[in-house]
Amino acid sequence: MPSNLENILGDLRIPTEFTRVNTSVEPDLVSLHQWRDKVSNVLEQVRTLAQSAEHTLDQRADLMLAVAPFGLSYQAEITFNTAEWEPWRSEALTQRAKGILDLAEISSPSKQLVVEVLVKKLKPVFRANAHPHINPSTGRKLSTMPTDPLAMQDYFESQKWKGIPGIDKVVLCGSQTSWYEELWHLLVPPIMAFLDDYEVNYKLRGVLLVQEMLAKFPKDLLRRTGIDDLLRTSLRGCLSHLDYPMSPDLIRQAVGTSVTLIVETSGVGTISQPSSQRFDELCGLLGEGIISGIWMYSEDKPNIVRATFDSIPGVMRALGIGSVRFLQALIPQFTHALKPIPLLQPDRQTQKSAINVLSTTIDVCAPRIPYWQETILDAVGRCWVAIVDEERENGGLPEDALEIKEMLKQLCKQMAEKHPQVKDDYRRLLEADVSLFQDLFLISVPAANSLN
């Protein structure tokens, strides 16, 4: 690699100040934005030089390490503002970086190049401060965990990898499923470093790395090495971080990833007939992880509650009819979110999430819904009346309220299809105020007996 290209790659090194944009330490945002503006030209120079000469393995590894943080993205949807999460990136920079990564030798790297990146570039960075629960040489879970309570504190005090923003994008870059039997021990230490970090920003990156790993790793490999147990414990720990802007995203991704991990590694069985181990772990995730672990401390955190509503459908579908054991805690929480509170503006996003999770509950726990249909219908009716009153008062509704009206109609239709006896309750509401409720129940009135 020509020396001028080596110098240019140095210009792509992301300033560590970018990692402090979301902390109490205010960086010099003006200088950071000026740096980002210059990077676009640098990337164009890198592309030109990268195409004009043959490069050694070490040089191509440096190229991948420098460009990947700008061009690679996670597959998962993140609601948090990406510009704040990765402030060194912009749409223009991403497109330029992808143009470099699309070069044949980078976008489809050889196994030799991947090993070079993992062994020569990443391993020294993460081994400098090894995870206390992982054997840095083998990647396996330690058979004997450290007893020193200060072990994790010492581990957090010196983390060289935090000085390289975007390094997480390189961890799984280009690895193919068939290579993991040989390379997994090089991947586990950096993944666990992110996942077990005390900062939510890095924990979220760790969860996303686990997601991508689960899509490629041989499932029996996780069990054989004991890494599945470490991942379960670390993912559960993510659910206790409730006070940060990224916490809702962390909860959504951690719960979804936990379900995938449990289903794929907890013994034999299927979604419809789970193994006892799978059943116990899913119950622990829903009962201890969400109901007792999150809701207990989230009464004043609507974004956190909404994140759990978005996450629970996946848990319930994996757990199946076993979810009925939690209905006494679940349904009151879901229905509470629908009921209007005097003097407070309704949280439309939370209401949408509540309707979605109620729909899943009606589907998954169908045999027990008749015991709860009055509770559900009471909340649906109150929500409907509040929206209709708002519509009459204002002469119309905003788009999100119209969407909720339609969702409430579909929820009532779903209940009637699953449990026709609920139509008796619909009839009583129609008799009380036909003009108010006729649209909710998707029927023409005054022929109230058309419910039959």
C-alpha positions in Angstrom: 0.0 0.0 0.0 1.5 3.3 -1.0 2.6 5.4 2.0 0.2 8.2 1.0 -2.7 5.7 1.4 -1.5 4.8 4.8 -1.5 8.4 5.8 -5.0 8.9 4.4 -6.3 5.9 6.4 -5.0 7.7 9.4 -7.1 10.7 8.5 -10.2 8.4 8.8 -9.5 7.6 12.4 -12.6 8.7 14.3 -11.9 11.2 17.1 -12.6 9.8 20.5 -14.6 12.9 21.3 -17.4 11.5 19.2 -18.0 8.9 21.9 -18.8 11.7 24.4 -21.6 13.3 22.4 -24.3 11.7 24.5 -22.6 12.1 27.9 -22.3 15.0 30.3 -18.9 15.9 28.9 -19.6 18.4 26.1 -17.3 17.9 23.1 -16.4 20.6 20.6 -19.2 19.9 18.2 -18.1 22.5 15.7 -14.7 20.9 15.2 -16.2 17.5 15.1 -18.6 18.6 12.3 -15.7 20.2 10.4 -13.8 16.9 10.7 -16.8 15.0 9.3 -17.1 17.4 6.4 -13.4 16.6 5.5 -13.9 12.8 5.7 -16.1 12.8 2.5 -13.1 13.9 0.4 -10.8 11.5 2.3 -13.1 8.5 1.5 -13.1 9.5 -2.2 -9.3 9.5 -2.2 -9.2 6.1 -0.4 -11.5 4.7 -3.1 -9.3 6.0 -5.9 -6.1 4.7 -4.4 -7.6 1.4 -3.3 -8.5 0.6 -6.9 -5.2 1.7 -8.3 -2.8 -0.8 -6.7 -2.4 -4.3 -5.3 -2.3 -4.5 -1.5 -0.9 -6.9 1.0 -3.2 -8.7 3.4 -2.2 -6.4 6.3 -3.0 -3.4 4.2 -6.4 -4.7 3.2 -7.1 -5.4 6.9 -6.2 -1.8 7.7 -8.5 -0.6 4.9 -11.4 -2.7 6.2 -10.8 -1.5 9.8 -10.8 2.2 8.7 -13.8 2.2 6.4 -16.2 -0.2 8.0 -17.4 2.2 10.8 -18.7 4.5 8.1 -20.3 2.0 5.7 -21.7 -0.9 7.7 -25.0 -0.9 9.5 -26.8 -3.3 11.7 -29.9 -5.1 10.4 -32.1 -4.3 13.4 -34.3 -1.3 13.5 -33.3 1.3 16.0 -35.7 4.1 16.9 -33.0 6.1 18.6 -31.6 8.9 16.4 -28.7 7.4 14.5 -27.1 10.8 14.1 -26.7 10.9 17.8 -25.8 7.3 18.3 -23.1 7.4 15.5 -22.4 11.1 15.1 -19.4 10.5 12.9 -21.7 9.2 10.1 -23.9 10.9 7.6 -25.9 9.5 4.6 -23.3 10.9 2.2 -20.4 9.3 4.1 -22.2 6.0 4.3 -22.7 5.9 0.6 -19.1 6.7 -0.1 -17.9 4.1 2.4 -20.1 1.4 0.9 -18.6 2.2 -2.5 -15.2 1.2 -1.1 -16.6 -1.9 0.8 -18.2 -3.0 -2.4 -14.8 -3.6 -4.0 -14.6 -7.4 -4.4 -11.7 -7.9 -2.0 -13.5 -6.0 0.8 -17.2 -6.7 0.5 -16.6 -10.5 0.1 -13.4 -10.9 2.1 -11.5 -14.2 2.0 -11.2 -16.2 5.2 -7.5 -15.2 5.3 -8.4 -11.6 5.4 -11.1 -12.1 8.1 -8.5 -14.0 10.2 -6.0 -11.2 9.7 -8.5 -8.6 10.9 -9.5 -10.7 13.9 -6.1 -11.8 15.0 -3.8 -8.9 14.1 -6.2 -5.9 14.5 -9.0 -6.8 17.0 -7.5 -9.3 19.3 -4.7 -7.1 20.7 -7.2 -4.3 21.4 -9.6 -6.5 23.4 -7.0 -8.7 25.0 -5.3 -5.7 26.5 -8.1 -5.8 29.1 -9.6 -9.3 29.0 -13.2 -10.0 30.0 -13.1 -11.6 33.5 -15.6 -14.3 32.6 -13.9 -15.4 29.3 -10.8 -17.3 28.6 -9.0 -14.9 26.2 -7.1 -17.7 24.5 -10.0 -20.2 23.9 -13.0 -17.9 24.0 -14.8 -20.3 26.3 -16.6 -19.4 29.5 -14.3 -19.8 32.5 -15.1 -23.0 34.5 -14.4 -21.0 37.7 -15.6 -17.4 37.9 -13.6 -14.8 39.6 -14.5 -14.4 43.3 -13.0 -10.9 43.6 -15.9 -8.4 43.6 -13.5 -5.8 42.2 -12.7 -7.9 39.1 -15.4 -6.2 37.0 -14.5 -2.8 38.3 -10.8 -3.3 37.3 -12.0 -4.5 34.0 -14.0 -1.3 33.3 -11.2 1.0 34.3 -9.0 0.4 31.2 -10.9 -0.3 28.0 -8.6 0.3 25.1 -11.3 -0.5 22.5 -13.4 2.5 23.6 -10.8 4.7 22.0 -11.7 3.3 18.6 -15.3 4.4 17.8 -17.1 2.1 15.3 -14.8 -0.9 16.0 -17.9 -3.0 16.7 -18.8 -2.9 12.9 -15.6 -4.9 12.1 -16.3 -7.8 14.6 -18.5 -9.8 12.3 -17.5 -8.2 9.1 -17.6 -10.7 6.2 -17.6 -13.9 8.3 -19.4 -16.9 6.8 -21.3 -19.5 8.7 -18.9 -22.3 7.7 -16.0 -20.4 9.3 -17.3 -20.0 12.8 -16.2 -23.4 14.0 -12.7 -22.2 13.6 -13.1 -18.4 14.3 -15.7 -18.3 17.1 -13.0 -18.0 19.9 -11.8 -14.8 18.3 -15.3 -13.3 18.1 -16.6 -14.0 21.6 -14.3 -11.7 23.6 -15.1 -8.5 21.7 -18.8 -9.3 21.6 -18.9 -9.9 25.4 -16.9 -6.7 26.0 -19.6 -4.7 24.4 -22.5 -6.7 25.9 -21.3 -6.5 29.5 -20.2 -2.8 29.4 -21.8 -0.5 31.9 -22.7 2.2 29.3 -26.0 1.6 27.4 -24.5 2.8 24.1 -22.1 -0.1 24.1 -24.5 -2.6 25.6 -26.9 -1.9 22.7 -24.1 -2.5 20.2 -23.3 -5.8 22.0 -26.9 -6.9 21.7 -26.9 -6.2 18.0 -23.7 -8.1 17.6 -25.3 -11.1 19.4 -28.3 -10.9 17.0 -26.1 -11.1 14.0 -24.0 -13.8 15.6 -27.1 -15.9 16.3 -28.0 -15.7 12.6 -24.7 -17.3 11.6 -23.3 -19.3 14.5 -24.0 -23.1 14.7 -26.4 -23.4 17.6 -24.7 -26.4 19.1 -21.5 -24.4 19.2 -23.0 -22.0 21.7 -24.1 -24.8 24.0 -20.8 -26.8 23.7 -18.8 -23.8 24.8 -21.1 -22.5 27.5 -21.4 -19.1 25.8 -25.2 -19.5 25.6 -25.3 -19.2 29.5 -23.1 -16.1 29.5 -25.3 -14.5 26.8 -28.5 -15.2 28.7 -27.2 -13.7 31.8 -25.8 -10.6 30.1 -29.0 -10.1 28.0 -31.1 -10.3 31.2 -28.8 -7.6 32.7 -29.7 -5.3 29.9 -33.2 -5.1 31.2 -32.1 -3.2 34.4 -30.9 -0.1 32.5 -34.0 2.0 32.4 -32.9 5.7 32.8 -31.1 6.5 29.5 -32.3 7.8 26.1 -31.3 4.5 24.5 -33.0 2.3 27.1 -36.2 1.6 25.1 -34.1 0.4 22.1 -32.0 -1.6 24.5 -35.0 -3.3 26.0 -36.6 -4.1 22.6 -33.5 -5.6 21.2 -32.4 -7.4 24.3 -35.8 -9.1 24.8 -36.1 -10.1 21.1 -32.5 -11.4 21.1 -33.2 -13.3 24.4 -36.2 -15.1 22.8 -34.1 -16.1 19.8 -31.3 -17.4 22.0 -33.7 -19.3 24.2 -35.6 -20.9 21.3 -32.4 -21.9 19.5 -30.3 -23.2 22.3 -32.7 -24.6 25.0 -32.9 -28.2 24.1 -35.2 -30.0 21.7 -38.8 -28.9 21.0 -40.7 -26.6 18.8 -42.5 -23.3 19.2 -45.8 -25.1 19.7 -44.3 -27.8 22.0 -41.4 -26.2 23.8 -39.0 -28.1 26.0 -39.3 -27.7 29.8 -36.0 -25.7 29.8 -37.3 -23.4 27.1 -40.6 -23.0 29.0 -38.8 -22.1 32.2 -36.5 -19.6 30.6 -39.2 -17.9 28.7 -41.3 -17.7 31.9 -38.3 -16.2 33.6 -37.9 -13.6 30.9 -41.5 -12.5 31.0 -42.2 -12.9 34.7 -38.9 -11.9 36.4 -37.3 -9.9 33.5 -40.3 -7.8 32.4 -43.2 -7.9 34.9 -41.2 -7.9 38.1 -37.9 -6.5 36.8 -39.0 -3.6 34.6 -42.6 -2.7 35.3 -41.9 -2.4 39.0 -39.6 0.6 38.4 -41.2 2.1 35.3 -44.5 3.7 36.4 -43.1 7.1 35.5 -41.3 5.9 32.3 -43.8 5.6 29.5 -41.2 5.0 26.9 -39.9 2.0 28.8 -43.4 0.6 29.3 -44.0 1.0 25.6 -40.8 -0.8 24.8 -42.0 -3.7 26.9 -45.4 -3.7 25.1 -43.5 -3.9 21.8 -41.3 -6.8 23.1 -43.9 -9.0 24.8 -45.7 -10.3 21.7 -42.5 -12.2 20.7 -42.2 -13.7 24.1 -45.8 -14.7 24.2 -45.7 -16.4 20.8 -42.6 -18.3 21.8 -44.2 -19.3 25.2 -47.6 -20.2 23.6 -50.5 -21.1 25.8 -48.1 -21.0 28.8 -48.6 -17.3 28.7 -51.9 -17.6 30.5 -50.1 -17.9 33.8 -49.2 -14.2 33.5 -52.6 -12.8 32.4 -53.4 -11.4 35.8 -50.4 -9.1 35.5 -50.4 -8.5 31.8 -54.0 -7.6 30.9 -54.4 -4.9 33.6 -51.2 -3.3 32.5 -52.2 -3.3 28.8 -55.7 -2.0 29.4 -54.5 0.7 31.8 -52.5 2.2 28.9 -55.7 2.6 26.9 -57.8 4.4 29.5 -57.8 8.2 29.3 -56.4 10.1 32.3 -58.1 13.4 33.2 -56.0 16.5 32.4 -53.3 14.5 30.6 -52.8 14.2 26.9 -53.1 10.6 25.7 -49.9 8.8 24.7 -50.9 7.6 21.3 -47.8 5.6 20.6 -48.2 3.7 23.9 -51.9 3.1 23.0 -50.9 1.6 19.7 -48.4 -0.7 21.3 -51.1 -1.7 23.9 -53.6 -2.6 21.2 -51.0 -4.6 19.4 -50.0 -6.6 22.4 -53.7 -7.1 23.4 -54.2 -8.5 19.9 -51.4 -11.0 20.4 -52.8 -11.9 23.9 -56.3 -12.6 22.4 -54.7 -14.8 19.8 -52.2 -16.7 22.0 -54.3 -17.1 25.1 -57.7 -17.5 23.4 -59.1 -20.2 25.8 -58.8 -17.8 28.8 -59.9 -14.5 27.2 -63.6 -15.0 28.1 -62.5 -14.4 31.7 -61.0 -11.1 30.7 -63.2 -9.8 27.9 -65.1 -7.4 30.2 -61.8 -5.9 31.4 -60.6 -5.5 27.8 -63.9 -4.1 26.5 -64.1 -1.6 29.3 -60.7 -0.2 28.4 -61.5 -0.3 24.6 -64.8 1.5 25.2 -63.2 4.2 27.3 -60.5 4.8 24.8 -63.1 4.9 22.0 -65.3 7.4 23.8 -62.4 9.7 24.5 -61.4 9.7 20.8 -65.0 10.3 19.6 -65.4 13.2 22.1 -62.1 14.7 20.8 -63.3 14.3 17.2 -66.7 16.0 18.0 -65.0 18.8 19.9 -62.3 19.6 17.3 -64.2 18.7 14.1 -61.7 16.1 13.2 -58.8 13.9 14.4 -55.0 13.8 13.9 -53.7 10.9 11.9 -52.5 8.9 15.0 -55.9 9.1 16.6 -57.6 7.9 13.4 -55.2 5.0 13.3 -56.1 4.1 16.9 -59.8 4.2 16.0 -59.2 1.7 13.2 -57.0 -0.5 15.5 -59.8 -0.6 18.1 -62.3 -1.7 15.5 -60.1 -4.5 14.4 -59.5 -5.6 18.0 -63.2 -5.8 18.7 -63.6 -7.7 15.4 -60.9 -10.1 16.5 -62.5 -10.7 19.9 -65.9 -11.4 18.3 -64.3 -13.9 15.9 -62.5 -15.7 18.7 -65.3 -15.5 21.2 -68.8 -14.9 19.7 -70.3 -14.5 23.1 -68.7 -11.1 23.4 -71.3 -9.9 21.0 -73.7 -9.8 24.0 -71.6 -7.1 25.5 -71.4 -5.3 22.3 -75.2 -5.3 22.1 -75.5 -3.8 25.6 -73.2 -1.0 24.6 -75.2 -0.3 21.5 -78.4 -0.2 23.4 -76.8 2.4 25.7 -75.6 4.7 22.9 -76.0 3.4 19.4 -74.6 6.5 17.7 -71.4 6.4 19.8 -70.5 2.7 19.4 -71.9 1.6 16.1 -68.6 2.3 14.2 -66.6 0.5 16.9 -68.4 -2.8 16.3 -68.5 -2.6 12.5 -72.2 -3.0 12.1 -75.2 -1.1 10.8 -77.6 0.3 13.3 -80.5 0.4 14.3 -80.6 -3.3 13.3 -78.8 -4.2 16.5 -79.7 -7.8 16.1 -77.4 -7.9 13.0 -74.7 -8.9 15.5 -76.2 -12.4 15.5 
